[in-house]
Every structure is written in C-alpha cells, then in structure tokens.
C-alpha cells in the first residue's frame, strides 16, 4: 500500500500530484524542493511516490523528466528502467505521469488540457510575449503561487487544496474559486513593484556586447524580494536570457550562500535550431540542474568575501559557457 505523494512545489509538481492522487487514491501530499531531496532533509520510505524531483534512492514509484537527474542515475550506475515509475525527457513531469497512467487506465478527459498547460509553463515554451502574458487557466493558477511573504503553513494548505481542485475538475472551472481569484489579484497588484525591483537590480556584463543575458542581482537585499524574473523580458524584450541571483535564507536569516536561476528568452524559443541549453550550463558548473530553457543552481560560500568572489566567477563562467554553445 502506497504512503505519501512527495512532489515539487511548483505548478508541474501540483499537477503531477493531482494525477497520482486520482489514480492511486492518495491524499497525503508533501510539497518540497529538489534541494531538500538532494540533502535528504525529508525522510522517504519505500511506500512513497516521488514526482518531479531527484531520485531519492528509496521510494515506491518515481516520476521525473530532468536530464540532470538522469545523469545522476548514470553516475551512480543505476538503470532508470529498473526503477518503478517512469523517466522521460518530456516538457513536464505531468506529461510523463499522464502518459504512464493512460497506458494502464482511463483518465478523465479534462486532464489533457491541464497537462498541456503544465507542458507550456514548465518548459517556458512560449513563442511570444503576447502568448506568455495571455491569461489562461494555467497561467492564472501558476501566478497565484507566486505571491510573496506568505506563511509557510498557509502556502502548504493552498498547494494541497489546489491539488485536489485540479484532480477533480477541469482547469477552466476552478479559476472561479475565490481563493485562486484572491491570490491571483494579489499577484497582479505586486507585478508593478516587481518590475521596479528588476529595473533597479538588473544589468548586462561588459563582455556581453550583444546584451544577451539580463543579470538580476538581488544580493543587496536583506530580505529576499519576491519577483518573477521573466518579467525582465517586458523591460528587455530583445534579451535572449535572464539570470537571477539571490542569497539563500535559512529560517528567515540571510546567508552567504547563493542561488542562481536562469531561463531562455521567449524570442529565442521561435528559433528552432538554437543550441542554448541552460540546464547543461548548470550541470557543467556542478551547481544545479534544469531544462534546456530553464534551470537553477546553488553555491555554498563560507564568508561574504568568498560570496562576492564566487558570484562574479560564476556569472562570468555562465556567460562563457553560454557564448560557447
């Protein structure tokens, strides 16, 4: 008998959990990050279902679609075909799970639209700014997850409520839910403030003469600002990528450790044969993982001087790898 669903705390992770909950009749769900799995911060048993996260070496079923997690299995000499569940390099983990269960049982037809939204959002596969800004059910729900300064218990409560709404209803119907509407409206109210912070904190490297990568450096803030880095494309529509840098916080306290989050520009998505792969950049630097279009990583620093030095080194290395692709 299966125990819990342990899933990533983003839109794809929520849709993944809704599919598993529907088929496997599980309602105990834990939302977490890849970092927590890598650091073994969450005890996982051989009864648990793990979605959209690194393989924890012990679980009942594992679903994922991140190339870096596949490479980690290869490094450990683990054949993914021996793990119950499925790994596939698809646009979303939701798609991996949807195809897996569709081969075994009949799923409600409304899941197809929901999974298609997860594909687009998780891969950031938009073909234009207009498409990205369009208010679809998926974008409304995804943005409702992005309000800042929220109590963690309230956030977890909302993620679980959202999982069951997505599990049981067409995605177009649940956006009338008062909680979703309230949170989405709050996000919209915060958007102008986010754009102001991005404008004040962004720059291009001197060597980046083509102004391809917008760097958003938020390390001067004592409290991590809540922004959506991809809003930078509204300010710099010709940029090909955006790189956000933050200090990591532990229990609300700023540390010297750094996080890097990067994504491809929307206008680059329309170039069918480009070779840019941000996930590969993070893996090459041994600091994180992700998709070709979006990835993130972390660097541990023992002091502020080391943090300042490493920040510059990593930004320069990212640009160097970017230029070589």
C-alpha positions in Angstrom: 0.0 0.0 0.0 1.4 3.4 -1.0 2.1 6.1 1.6 2.6 9.7 0.6 3.0 11.7 -2.6 6.2 13.8 -2.4 6.3 16.4 -5.1 7.9 19.7 -6.3 6.1 22.8 -5.0 5.5 24.3 -8.4 2.7 24.1 -11.0 4.1 21.0 -12.6 4.6 19.3 -9.2 1.0 20.1 -8.3 -0.4 18.7 -11.5 1.8 15.7 -11.1 0.4 15.1 -7.6 -3.2 15.5 -8.8 -2.7 12.8 -11.3 -1.1 10.4 -8.8 -3.8 11.2 -6.2 -6.5 10.5 -8.7 -5.2 7.1 -9.8 -3.6 5.9 -6.6 -6.2 7.3 -4.2 -3.6 9.1 -2.0 -4.4 12.3 -0.2 -1.3 12.7 2.0 0.9 15.1 0.0 4.2 16.7 0.8 5.5 19.7 -1.3 9.2 20.3 -1.3 12.2 21.3 -3.5 14.9 19.3 -5.3 17.5 20.7 -2.8 15.6 19.0 0.1 15.7 15.7 -1.6 19.4 16.0 -2.5 20.2 16.9 1.1 17.9 14.2 2.5 16.0 16.7 4.5 12.8 14.7 4.1 12.7 11.1 5.2 11.3 9.0 2.3 10.2 5.4 2.6 9.7 2.6 0.1 5.9 3.3 0.2 6.2 6.9 -1.1 5.5 8.3 -4.6 8.1 10.9 -5.7 7.3 13.3 -8.5 9.3 16.0 -10.4 12.2 15.6 -8.0 15.6 13.8 -8.0 15.5 10.1 -7.3 15.8 9.6 -3.6 17.3 6.0 -3.8 14.3 4.7 -1.9 10.6 5.1 -2.8 7.7 3.2 -4.2 7.3 4.9 -7.6 9.4 7.7 -9.1 8.4 10.1 -12.0 10.7 12.7 -13.5 11.8 14.5 -16.6 15.0 16.4 -15.7 18.1 15.5 -17.7 20.4 16.2 -14.8 18.6 13.7 -12.6 19.1 11.1 -15.4 22.8 11.9 -15.5 23.0 11.5 -11.7 21.5 8.0 -12.1 24.1 7.1 -14.7 26.8 8.4 -12.4 25.5 6.1 -9.7 25.3 3.2 -12.2 21.5 3.0 -11.7 19.5 1.9 -14.7 16.3 4.1 -14.7 14.4 1.2 -16.3 14.8 -0.8 -13.1 13.0 1.9 -11.1 9.2 1.5 -10.8 7.6 4.5 -12.4 9.0 6.4 -15.4 11.6 8.8 -16.5 11.3 10.6 -19.9 12.7 13.8 -21.3 9.3 15.5 -21.9 8.2 19.1 -21.4 6.8 18.4 -17.9 6.7 15.7 -15.3 2.9 15.9 -15.5 3.2 14.6 -19.1 5.4 11.7 -18.1 2.8 10.7 -15.4 -0.2 11.3 -17.7 1.3 9.0 -20.4 2.3 6.4 -17.8 -1.2 6.1 -16.3 -3.0 6.5 -19.6 -1.4 3.2 -20.7 -2.9 1.5 -17.6 -6.3 3.2 -17.0 -8.8 5.6 -18.5 -8.2 9.2 -17.2 -10.8 12.0 -17.2 -10.6 13.9 -20.5 -10.1 17.2 -18.6 -6.6 16.2 -17.6 -5.3 16.6 -21.2 -5.8 20.4 -21.1 -4.3 20.6 -17.6 -1.2 18.7 -18.6 -0.8 20.8 -21.8 -0.8 23.9 -19.6 1.9 22.2 -17.4 4.0 21.4 -20.6 4.0 25.1 -21.7 4.6 26.6 -18.2 7.3 24.2 -17.1 9.3 24.3 -20.4 8.7 28.1 -20.7 8.0 27.3 -24.4 6.1 30.4 -25.3 6.5 31.8 -28.8 5.8 35.4 -28.0 5.5 37.9 -25.1 1.8 38.1 -26.0 1.3 34.3 -25.6 3.2 34.4 -22.2 1.1 37.3 -20.9 -2.2 35.8 -22.0 -4.5 34.9 -19.1 -5.1 31.2 -19.4 -6.4 29.0 -16.6 -2.8 27.6 -16.2 -1.2 31.0 -16.1 -3.7 32.3 -13.6 -3.1 29.3 -11.2 0.6 29.4 -11.8 0.8 33.1 -10.9 -1.4 32.5 -7.8 1.5 30.5 -6.5 3.9 33.5 -6.7 2.8 35.9 -4.1 5.4 36.9 -1.6 5.8 37.0 2.2 3.4 34.1 2.8 3.2 32.0 5.9 4.5 28.5 5.0 1.6 26.7 6.6 -0.8 28.7 4.6 1.2 28.1 1.5 1.2 24.3 2.0 -2.5 24.4 2.8 -3.2 26.2 -0.5 -1.0 23.8 -2.5 -2.9 20.9 -1.2 -6.3 22.5 -1.8 -5.2 23.3 -5.3 -4.0 19.7 -6.0 -7.4 18.3 -5.2 -9.2 21.0 -7.2 -7.1 20.1 -10.2 -7.6 16.4 -9.6 -11.3 16.6 -9.6 -12.2 19.4 -12.0 -11.4 20.8 -15.5 -8.8 23.5 -15.0 -11.0 26.2 -16.7 -13.7 25.7 -14.0 -11.5 26.1 -10.9 -10.2 29.6 -11.7 -13.5 30.9 -10.3 -12.6 29.6 -6.9 -12.5 32.6 -4.5 -9.1 31.6 -3.1 -7.5 31.4 -6.5 -9.0 34.7 -7.6 -7.9 36.4 -4.4 -4.3 35.2 -4.8 -4.1 36.0 -8.5 -5.4 39.5 -7.9 -2.7 39.9 -5.2 -0.1 38.8 -7.6 -1.3 41.4 -10.2 -1.1 44.1 -7.6 2.5 43.1 -6.9 3.6 43.0 -10.6 4.4 46.7 -10.9 6.6 46.5 -7.7 8.4 43.5 -9.2 9.1 45.4 -12.4 10.5 48.3 -10.3 12.9 46.0 -8.4 14.0 44.3 -11.6 14.7 47.6 -13.2 16.8 48.8 -10.2 18.7 45.5 -9.9 19.5 44.5 -13.5 22.5 45.0 -15.8 24.4 43.4 -18.6 28.0 42.2 -18.3 30.6 44.4 -20.0 31.7 41.5 -22.2 28.1 40.9 -23.2 28.2 43.4 -26.0 25.1 42.0 -27.6 23.2 42.3 -24.3 22.0 38.7 -24.5 21.8 37.9 -20.7 19.9 40.2 -18.3 21.6 39.8 -14.9 19.2 40.5 -11.9 21.4 40.7 -8.8 19.3 40.8 -5.6 22.1 40.1 -3.2 22.0 43.6 -1.8 18.6 43.0 -0.1 18.5 41.8 3.5 15.1 40.2 2.8 14.7 38.3 -0.5 12.4 40.3 -2.7 9.6 38.4 -4.3 9.9 38.8 -8.1 9.2 36.8 -11.3 12.5 37.0 -13.2 10.8 36.5 -16.5 9.1 39.9 -16.2 12.5 41.2 -17.2 11.5 40.4 -20.8 9.0 43.2 -20.6 11.8 45.6 -19.9 14.4 44.0 -22.2 12.4 42.3 -25.0 15.4 41.7 -27.1 17.4 39.8 -24.4 17.9 36.1 -25.0 18.1 35.0 -21.4 17.7 36.2 -17.8 19.8 35.3 -14.8 18.6 35.9 -11.3 21.0 35.8 -8.3 19.9 35.7 -4.7 21.4 34.9 -1.3 19.8 31.8 0.3 17.9 32.3 3.5 17.6 29.9 6.4 14.8 30.4 8.9 14.5 34.0 7.6 18.2 34.8 8.1 20.3 35.8 5.1 23.3 33.5 4.5 26.4 33.9 2.3 25.2 31.0 0.1 24.0 31.9 -3.4 21.2 30.7 -5.7 21.2 31.2 -9.5 18.1 30.9 -11.6 18.1 31.3 -15.4 15.7 31.0 -18.3 15.8 31.5 -22.0 14.1 34.5 -23.6 10.8 34.0 -25.3 12.0 35.3 -28.7 14.7 32.6 -28.6 12.0 29.9 -28.5 11.0 30.7 -32.0 14.5 29.9 -33.3 14.1 26.2 -34.0 17.7 25.3 -34.3 19.4 27.3 -31.5 21.7 25.3 -29.3 21.3 27.1 -26.0 20.8 24.7 -23.0 20.8 26.3 -19.6 20.4 23.0 -17.8 23.6 21.9 -19.4 25.3 25.1 -18.1 24.3 24.4 -14.5 25.3 20.8 -14.8 28.7 21.7 -16.3 29.3 24.0 -13.3 28.2 21.2 -11.0 25.8 23.6 -9.2 22.4 22.6 -10.3 20.1 21.2 -13.0 17.1 22.0 -15.1 15.7 22.0 -18.6 17.3 23.5 -21.8 15.0 26.5 -21.3 15.2 27.0 -17.6 17.5 25.8 -14.8 18.8 26.7 -11.4 21.8 26.1 -9.1 23.3 26.8 -5.7 26.7 27.7 -4.4 27.9 27.3 -0.8 30.1 30.2 0.4 31.8 30.4 3.8 32.1 34.1 4.1 30.9 37.3 2.5 34.3 37.9 0.6 34.0 34.4 -0.8 30.4 35.0 -1.7 31.3 38.2 -3.6 34.2 36.4 -5.4 32.2 33.4 -6.3 29.3 35.4 -7.5 31.5 37.2 -10.1 33.3 34.0 -11.1 30.0 32.1 -11.6 28.4 34.9 -13.6 31.5 35.1 -15.8 31.6 31.3 -16.3 27.9 31.2 -17.1 28.4 33.8 -19.8 31.5 32.0 -21.1 29.5 28.7 -21.4 26.6 30.5 -22.9 28.8 32.0 -25.6 30.4 28.7 -26.4 27.0 26.9 -27.1 
